[in-house]
């Protein structure tokens, strides 16, 4: 090794040592604890072992948008008093003209919450080409991006699976968002839905195409199963019991620069907790046990990928 190569290698080693290991905190989507409020919500999430709560601030959620200024600060204070963080909220915001959108962004910014989930765009199959429909959405995105810049907040478009759903292919979100600041408008990548849409290699490509617009990650698992009529349906399952290739996914995540909110979703049957019911049909302890089991599995994947600190 000559002197130049030695110096380059030494510099690289010093740089590597200077970069602290990333630890991704894990939050629960509060929709699945909708049967609990305030102190009970925070206490349960802390006892299960979560690092934080992705709080539903949308119609029917833990906080109603029209009450955000009055009701969000007290619940955030309670959650933080239990040693948890609120790294993001899930909003009902479609664009800057959604009722109460500015009030929601102003309030979360004042509370030091800088990420929120948005989305809900649909394609019209009877309308112009999907490319033209995406172009037509860009002024709405631009207006929301400007509002986010004002309040130093970042919108994360949540990816779902389905027909005529903007964001289901995920490549369309790259086309829609690529010219906007990723700190203002990005993507909340749901690996469960991404695998539904591209179970072999599509989810890998869709993950990679997002680049800096990858701002949040949601995890869930599923299997293809036939329903009573013999039709194949994606059925949600506990973590590790489905088709999602979590070890490979978390390795990709570790190789990226991602350092945003990570949320677990519980959409397999849980007595109504899966659907966000305020009254559930099974003992709460059964819900907590399922949540803890999935959380522990995710922590193992994170540890093996070097993302557990």
N, C-alpha and C positions, 0 to 999 in steps of 0.2 A: 504494500500500500504506500503510495507516494504521499508527500506532505499535504498536498491539496485534498486528496481523498480522505486522509486522516482527519483534517480539520472539518470537512463536510460531515463526516460520520460523527465526530464529536459534537458538532453543532446540532445535528439531528437528535442525538441521544439527549442532549441538554434540553432541547425543546420538548421531547417526549416526556421527560421527567417533570417539566414545568406545567404540563397540562394535567389538572386534577381529574380523577376518574369521575365520570358522570353517574349521578344517581337519579333515576326517574321515579318521582313520587307517583303513587297509585291512588286514584280517587274513585269513589262510587257515584254513579249517576243517581241523583236523589229521587228520580222518578220511581225507583224500585224500593224506596223507603217512604213512599207517599203516605203510608198509614201512620207515620210518626211525624211529629211537629216539634220545632224548637229544641228545647233541652233534650227531649227523648231522641230526636234525630241525631244530634251531635253525640250524645252518649253512646248510642248503638254503633255508629260509624267508628268511633274511637275504640270501643271494646272489640269490635270485629278485627280491627288492625289497620284500617285505611289511613293513608296520610292526609287525605282531604276529601272534600265533597264538591262534585260538579252540581251546582244548585240549579234547579229548574225555576227560571224566572220567565214564565209564559202563562197563558191562560190555562187555569186548572193546575198549575204547578205550586210549589211551596210559596212562591211570591207572585202575586198578580201584577202584570206590568203597570197598570194604572196606580198601583200602591207601592211602586218600587222605592220611591224616596222615603216613605214612612216605614216600610216593612223589611226592606233588605238590610239596612245597617244593624238592626237589633239581632237578626238571625246570624249574620256574619260574625258579630261580636261573640255570640254564644258558641258558635262553631270554633272560633279561634281560642276561646277560653278553654276548650277541651283539647288543645294542642293540635288541632287540625288546621289545614289551610283551605282556602277557597280559590283554587288556581284559575277557575273559569266558571261561567254560568252557561246554561242552555237556554237560549231565548226563543221567542216566537217571531224574531225579526226576519223578514224577507228582504227588505231594502230600507232605505232611509225614510221612506214614506209610511212604513208600518206604524200604526198608532203607538205612541209612547216610546218610540225607538230612541229619540234623543235623551229623554229622561232616564231610560235604562242605561245608556252609555255614560251619561254624566254621573250617575250614581255609582256605577261599578268603578269608574275611573277615580272618583273621590275615595273609594274604599281600597284602592290599590289592586283591583282585579282588572287584568288587561287582556284576557282572552274570553271570547264568547262564541257559542255555536249559533250558526245561522243557516239559511237555505230554504229549500222548498220549491225551487223552480221546476216546472214541468214543460215538456215539449208538447206541442200541438201536432198530432200526426196528420191532421188535415190542413195544416198551415204551410208556410214556406219551408224550404229545406232546413234541416237542423242547423246547418252552418249559418244561415241567415238569421235563424232564431237566436243563436248564440250571440251574433253581432248585435241584435236588437236588445239583448240583455246588458250589454257593456255599459251603456249610459247609466243604468240603475246601479251597477257595480261601482262605477266611478263616483257616483253621488254618495254611496255608502262608504267608500274608501276615504273620501274627503271628510266625512263625519267622524270616521275612526281616527283620522290624522288629528282632528281637532281635539279629541278626548284621549289620544294616545291609547286606543284600544285596537284589538285585532279580531276581525271576524273570521271564523273557521267554518267553511262550508262542509256540513256533515255528509259523507257519502253513504247512500243507500243502494240497494239493488232493486231492480224492477224495470218495467216497460215504460217508456216515455218519461223517465226520471232523469233530470239533469244531474250529472255527477255519478250516475251508475257506472258508465264506462270509465270514468275518472280522467281519461285522456281529454274529454270535453272540458273538464275544469282547467286543465293546462291551457287549452285554447282560450277559454274565457278569462283566465286570471293572469296569464303570463306577462302582460304589459303593465300590471299593477304592482305596487309595493307589497311584497309578501307579509310585511308587518301590519299592513292595513287590511288585506283580504287574502286569506289562505284556505287551507283545507284541513278538516278533521277526518283523518283517514280511518275508516272502519274496516279492519282486516276481515271480519266475518262477512260483511256485505261484499267486500272486494273479492273474497274467495268464492262466494256464490256466483259472481259475475265472471270470474276467470280462475277457476280452480287449478288448472295445470300450470300455466306460466303467465297468464294475463295479470294476476295480482302482483307478480314480481315487476313486470314492466310498468304497470300503473303506479306502483310505489315509486319506482325510480324516476318516472317522468316528472313528478311533482317538484323535485329539487327543493329550493328554499320555500316554496309554498306549502310544504308539509309543516303544519303548525301544531297539530294535535293528533292523538291516536286513541281510537276506541277499540276494545277487544271483546270478542264473543266467539262462540264456536257453533257449528251446525253439521248436520248430515242431510243428504238427499234421501227422502223416504216417500213411499207411496201412501196416498191418503185412501179413504174408504172407497173412492171411485176409481182408484188405480192410477191417479195422476201423481207425478213426481212433484214433491214440494220440499223446500228448504225448511228443515225442522231444527230449531235452536236447541243446543245441548250444553251441559256443563263444560267448562274449559278442559281440553284434553280428551274429550269423548267424541270429537267430531273430525272434520276434514281439514281444519285450519292447521297449517304447518308452522306452529309457534316457534320451534327452535330456529328454523330458517328465517322466519320473519324477524325475530329479535336480533339475529346476527346482522341482517340487513339494517335494522334500526341502529345497531351499535356502530356500523360502518358509516352511517350518515352523521350529519351535524345536528340531528334532532335533539331538542332539549325542552320540549313543551309538555302540556298536560296529557296524562295517560289515564283513561277512564275504563272501568269494567262495566259492561252492560249485562243484565240478567234477564234474558227474554225467553228462557225455557220455563215450563210450567212451575210456578211458585205461589199457587193459591191466590193469584191476582196481583202479587207484588211485581211480577213480570210485566204486567200491563199498567202499572201505576195506579192501582185501585187504592182508595182510601180505607176500604174495609177488606180484609183478606180472609180466606177460608181455611187457612192452616195456622198453627201456632207461630207467633213471631220467631221463636227460637229455631224453628225449622228453616225459616228464611235466613236467619243469621248464620246457621251452620253451613248452608249452601254457599252463602257469600264468602265465608271464611275459607271454605275449601277451594273455591276458585281463586281467591286472593293468594293463598299459599302457593298454588300452582304457578300463578303469574310471577310471583317472587322468585321461584326456582328458575324459571326461564330467564328472568332478568339477571339473576346471579351468574348463571352459566354464560350469559352474553356480556358480562362485565358492566352491567347497567344498574347494579344494586348498590353501588358506592363502596 
